[in-house]
Amino acid sequence: MMDYLADVKIYDAGADEATVNKIVKHLGIALRDRDSAMVSTSDPNELARVKTNWIGKKLGVTGPDADKAMEETIAAMKGDRTKSRVTFYYLVAKHLEKLETL
């Protein structure tokens, strides 16, 4: 099992363990499979699902703000070939200032 908190702390040294655990709990069984535990930022269908299901439904953000949050997160993680879904979701929520609503 991956150390999700350690991975998030690569990008946000002050990451809160409870917040990371909420994202892990939200993702649940999806994290058991390596493929679904990662975000493929080169797949437009994958990004559309993240935008609809995480940013739109869970965080309540749509439109240009959702697009900008994804673009910023992709840019921040560009050096990481295996983008953890937990870390990606955390950074999107942080960018949108929605961590406290999780």
C-alpha positions as CSV (number, residue, x, y, z in Angstrom):
1,M,0.0,0.0,0.0
2,M,1.2,3.4,-0.9
3,D,2.0,6.1,1.7
4,Y,-0.5,8.6,0.4
5,L,0.4,11.3,3.0
6,A,4.1,11.1,2.1
7,D,3.3,11.5,-1.6
8,V,1.0,14.5,-1.0
9,K,3.7,16.1,1.2
10,I,6.0,16.1,-1.8
11,Y,3.8,18.9,-3.2
12,D,2.4,20.3,0.1
13,A,4.7,20.0,3.1
14,G,1.9,21.1,5.4
15,A,-0.7,18.5,4.2
16,D,-3.1,17.4,6.9
17,E,-3.3,13.7,7.4
18,A,-7.0,13.7,8.2
19,T,-7.8,15.5,4.9
20,V,-5.7,13.0,3.0
21,N,-7.5,10.1,4.8
22,K,-10.8,11.6,3.7
23,I,-9.8,11.4,0.1
24,V,-8.5,7.9,0.5
25,K,-11.8,6.9,2.1
26,H,-13.8,8.6,-0.7
27,L,-11.8,6.7,-3.3
28,G,-12.1,3.4,-1.4
29,I,-11.9,0.3,-3.5
30,A,-10.5,2.2,-6.6
31,L,-7.2,2.4,-4.8
32,R,-6.7,-1.3,-4.7
33,D,-6.0,-1.5,-8.5
34,R,-2.7,0.3,-9.5
35,D,-4.2,1.5,-12.7
36,S,-7.3,3.2,-11.1
37,A,-5.1,4.5,-8.3
38,M,-3.3,6.7,-10.8
39,V,-4.5,9.6,-12.9
40,S,-3.6,9.5,-16.6
41,T,-3.3,13.2,-17.5
42,S,-2.7,12.3,-21.2
43,D,-6.2,10.7,-21.4
44,P,-8.9,13.2,-22.2
45,N,-11.6,10.8,-21.0
46,E,-9.9,10.3,-17.7
47,L,-9.6,14.1,-17.2
48,A,-13.3,14.5,-18.1
49,R,-14.2,11.9,-15.4
50,V,-12.1,13.7,-12.8
51,K,-13.7,17.1,-13.8
52,T,-17.2,15.7,-13.6
53,N,-17.0,13.3,-10.7
54,W,-14.5,14.9,-8.4
55,I,-14.4,18.6,-9.2
56,G,-18.0,19.0,-10.2
57,K,-19.9,16.6,-8.0
58,K,-17.7,16.4,-4.9
59,L,-16.2,19.9,-4.8
60,G,-19.1,21.7,-6.5
61,V,-17.0,23.6,-9.0
62,T,-17.5,23.7,-12.8
63,G,-16.5,25.7,-15.8
64,P,-13.3,27.6,-16.2
65,D,-12.4,27.3,-12.5
66,A,-12.5,23.5,-12.8
67,D,-10.3,23.6,-15.9
68,K,-7.8,26.0,-14.3
69,A,-7.5,23.8,-11.2
70,M,-6.8,20.7,-13.3
71,E,-4.3,22.6,-15.5
72,E,-2.5,23.9,-12.4
73,T,-2.4,20.4,-10.9
74,I,-1.1,18.8,-14.1
75,A,1.6,21.4,-14.3
76,A,2.6,20.9,-10.7
77,M,2.8,17.1,-11.1
78,K,4.4,17.1,-14.6
79,G,7.6,15.6,-13.4
80,D,5.8,12.6,-11.8
81,R,5.2,9.8,-14.3
82,T,2.9,8.0,-11.9
83,K,0.4,10.6,-10.7
84,S,-1.3,9.3,-7.5
85,R,-5.1,9.9,-7.7
86,V,-5.1,10.8,-4.0
87,T,-2.4,13.4,-4.5
88,F,-4.0,14.7,-7.7
89,Y,-7.4,15.1,-6.0
90,Y,-5.8,16.7,-3.0
91,L,-4.0,19.3,-5.1
92,V,-7.1,20.1,-7.1
93,A,-9.1,20.6,-3.9
94,K,-6.3,22.8,-2.5
95,H,-6.2,24.9,-5.6
96,L,-9.9,25.5,-5.3
97,E,-9.6,26.1,-1.6
98,K,-12.0,23.2,-0.9
99,L,-9.9,21.1,1.5
100,E,-11.9,22.2,4.5
101,T,-15.2,21.0,2.8
102,L,-14.0,17.4,2.3
